[in-house]
Amino acid sequence: MSRLIIVSNRLPVSLDATEDGSYSLRQNVGGLATALGPYHKAHRDCLWVGWSGISPHQCSQEDLQDIQQAYKDRRCLPIFLSQEEIDGYYDGFSNNTLWPLFHDFSHEAQFNPDDWDMYQTVNRRFAQALEPIINKDDTIWIQDYHLMLLPQMLRKRFPEVSIGWFLHIPFPSEEIFRSLPWSREILEGVLSANLLGFHTTDFVSSFIASVGRIFPESSVNQDGLIEMPDGHHAAVDAFPIGIDYNLYARTSRSGLAQDMRRGIEFSAGKSKSHFHSFMSAEGDAAAEAASQEGSWWSHHHLEDQPELDLSRSATASINQKENKIIVSVDRLDYTKGLPERLKAFGLMLEKYPEWTGHVTYYLLATPSREDVASYRELKAQVDELVGRINGRFSLLAWTPIHYITRSLSIKPVCGIYAAGDVALVTPLRDGMNLVAKEYLACHDGREGSLVLSNMCGAADELTDAFIVNPYDIDMVCEALHKALEISPQEACARNVRMQARLKVRTAANWSQTFLETLRQVTTAGMSEKRI
Ligand code: GDG
């Protein structure tokens, strides 16, 4: 029987130890799990192989069997890595070398030969786990930068099997890529696949340029078919990933997401009905009077809070501006440009003081790679910036930034998206960026503005967004101000065009297109060999 075997660093689900000693499975957060999880769930002949996230030393032999069974029930084959393997392969070579280098953060990249050795070892461990289960008719779809040697390792053992590889992050310029001491081995590793996929044509071009430079004896035709000196062909193309549009549109209308949305609108002073029930509960007549002027928080609990800055609160109370909400959802990663974005938001409050008390930023920054030092440093930097902005601009009953550093489930995340008048999505570098697309799906058929970085794959598609250079704090500040002021009609018109595209270019469409192309190139390759 022909099956699809997805192979990625992490499985789409993780195991958590519970207090009673048993384990529970939890859906993972992140672009890959979000994009391929629904495909895996829907296709009964699809198996997923990846790292379990736990070390075998953490559990007894009996537990291990239970864990393997729990995964098997979900059609997952877990790979267990020791702490040493995790340090060298995952924290080391994947996240301290390839991740920064591929995102143009060369100064952060560490070239450590021991990490490279461990990267090879772990790629081999994946190959060894796969070998006994692969049938010659299977299609193997390897994901991302963690497993760039795996196509070659499997190819040696299975010359005929169909292998695809997709890179979810950017591919850097040829100059940056060849600074990697093992660039040749990495290219040899992936070029053993039949089809190599990237998010954008720019990444495809950078990849082809690297191949041309490192293997001058290779050739590439206009269809993106690379021929290596040993006669092996690898097709290369762009497959921009999409989202499950209907899932996000529907989830944003669910009861829990709507509750979340209303809660956010209430706390940002947008929702009058909630405001009135809140007010009567509090019985604060002074604030009631202020609300009729269009602003209430500046007087709220005035008598209880003698340290109130009266001049600033007075500015807010005479200002008739409609209250607005900004949202963003990111893994806490230095590529996502959180410090730059916060500076732009702070600058806007300074440059346009009329927003004081009238715009609230909901910043969801999900913890990520906490074992890596640069991520801990970033967290400290973001904590400090949020503190500084809140400290400088807060009024007694208004806090400019609501900062959440927990992972939430999809419904509250959709509630956050739905509440946002503006989504601020400004990565310094990103393969695609699904958040921009999810935000638009959660505003299906209605207004909501997107401020989007020109450094992510999504900017190639979402051209009706407010496109900004994320490093240009002034430009982001101005775009944010404009996006907050835009009329609902114009925001709707912009969204309709982008949403129409997202409804067609979904995650399902992405995987189908990739797999169909893989089938075609593998079949063409086989007939060529027969000739
Ligand atoms: C890589 C590439 C590419 C975040 N926090 C929570 C949560 N999320 C979800 C979002 C979104 C996903 O995580 C993040 O996707 P991105 O695309 O922004 O980024 P990466 O994780 O870096 O993904 C990226 C992607 O792969 C796909 O190819 O677009 O460029 O770097 O789906 O919603 N989801 C939930 N709770 C959270 O707290 N439920």
Residues whose N, C-alpha, C, O or C-beta is under 5 A from the ligand:
A	BS01	GDG	V29 G30 G31 L32 T34 H168 I169 I241 D330 R331 T366 R406 S407 L408 S409 I410 V413 D430 G431 M432 N433 L434 V435
